[in-house]
Amino acid sequence: MKQLNVLIMAPDATMRGDSVAALLQAGVSAQACATPLELFSQLGAEDYDAVVLEIAELGEIGYALLSRLRASPELGIVVISSAGNVESRLRCLQSGADICLPQPVDSRELACVLLALARRLPGLAPGAAGETEVANEQSGRWELRDQSWTLVSPSGVALSLSANERLIVRALLDVVGRAVGRAELNEQLDAGSGPNGGRISGSRSIDVIISRLRRKAELAGVILPIRTVYGSGYLFADQ
């Protein structure tokens, strides 16, 4: 099953940041926006598997938004709302939502709900075409070339790595099949900061770096076998 790609719409900036961080931690690729205009702009620019709407009160505009989203039947839709009465939840589901959750929601529950929803989404469910790709990619060996600046899949697909990605991939490939903790990966980034002690530019979040690398691989048509090991970190599950 390929990595789930989720777009979150939440007017509250703190809520957006917390939700994205929680999903990245769970191995879900996530981005966020604040308004319906931004939502549809991002949906038009990139393929997403599911949308999460975190809105205190939906109202008629919210229900209309759900109906418009439901025009894409392959899109998973999760609503997080403070509306606690049955009528509001029913209206929400009838307007197009797959799942309604109460606000506030535990980030672990949100991640589990999205992963469960993914099991029945086209292209993500077990047995979909992506499963064949996973099997093909895991049947050979991944390797680093060009002084570790290029990661090459068993089928020959080459991925150019950023400085941070290069350091993380090298650390994971050095111990294929063993989990490497986030603290250890951060140490690798610090150690690779250069002779002048300056840190490599870019995000220092391990989860964000790996999520972007997974997405880069997907766009190249391959599945990157980096697995999230809950409570431990990440491992490169190359065969």
C-alpha positions, 0 to 999 in steps of 0.5 A, spaced: 500 500 500 503 506 498 503 512 503 497 515 504 497 523 502 492 527 506 490 535 506 488 538 512 483 544 512 483 548 519 482 555 520 486 555 526 494 555 525 496 551 532 491 546 530 493 545 523 500 544 525 499 539 531 495 535 526 500 535 520 506 533 526 501 528 528 500 525 521 507 525 519 509 521 526 504 516 524 507 515 517 502 519 513 504 524 508 500 531 510 499 538 508 495 543 511 491 550 508 486 555 512 481 556 507 476 553 502 480 557 496 486 554 499 483 547 499 481 547 492 487 550 489 492 545 493 487 539 490 488 542 483 495 542 484 497 535 487 493 528 488 491 527 495 488 521 497 484 524 503 481 531 506 480 532 513 476 538 515 477 541 522 471 546 523 468 548 529 461 549 526 460 547 519 454 551 517 451 551 510 457 553 507 461 547 510 455 542 508 456 545 501 463 544 501 462 537 503 458 536 497 463 539 492 468 534 495 464 528 494 464 530 487 470 526 487 468 519 489 475 516 490 477 522 495 476 520 503 473 525 507 474 526 514 470 531 518 472 534 525 467 538 528 465 541 535 457 539 533 455 534 538 448 533 536 446 527 532 442 531 527 449 535 525 453 528 524 447 525 520 447 532 515 455 531 515 455 524 513 449 525 508 453 531 505 459 527 503 463 525 509 466 518 510 467 519 518 465 525 523 469 525 529 468 530 535 473 536 536 478 536 540 480 529 537 486 525 539 491 525 534 492 518 534 485 516 533 485 521 527 491 517 524 488 510 525 482 513 522 485 515 516 489 509 515 483 505 516 479 509 511 485 508 506 484 500 506 478 501 502 480 507 498 482 506 490 489 505 489 490 504 496 487 498 498 491 491 499 491 488 492 491 494 488 496 496 483 501 499 488 502 492 491 505 489 485 510 495 485 512 494 492 513 487 491 518 489 485 521 494 489 523 489 495 525 484 490 532 487 489 537 492 492 537 499 493 544 503 493 547 509 493 551 512 487 555 519 486 558 519 492 551 518 496 548 523 492 543 519 488 539 513 491 537 508 485 532 503 486 532 495 484 529 497 477 534 503 476 530 509 478 534 514 480 532 519 486 537 525 487 538 527 494 538 533 498 543 534 503 539 532 509 536 526 505 543 524 503 545 523 511 539 520 513 539 515 507 546 513 509 545 512 516 539 507 514 542 503 509 548 502 514 544 498 518 539 495 513 533 492 517 535 495 523 531 501 526 535 507 527 532 512 532 530 520 531 535 522 536 541 518 532 538 521 525 539 528 528 546 526 530 547 524 523 545 531 521 549 535 526 555 531 524 554 532 517 553 540 518 560 541 515 567 543 517 565 550 519 560 548 524 554 551 520 548 546 519 545 544 513 539 548 511 532 546 510 528 542 515 531 539 521 524 535 522 526 528 521 519 526 520 518 531 515 525 530 511 522 522 510 515 524 508 518 528 503 523 523 500 517 518 500 513 523 496 519 524 491 520 516 490 512 516 489 512 521 484 518 517 480 514 511 480 517 507 486 515 505 493 521 507 498 522 501 503 523 506 509 518 504 515 516 507 521 517 503 527 513 506 532 517 508 539 523 507 535 524 511 529 525 508 522 528 502 518 530 501 511 527 494 509 531 493 503 531 485 501 
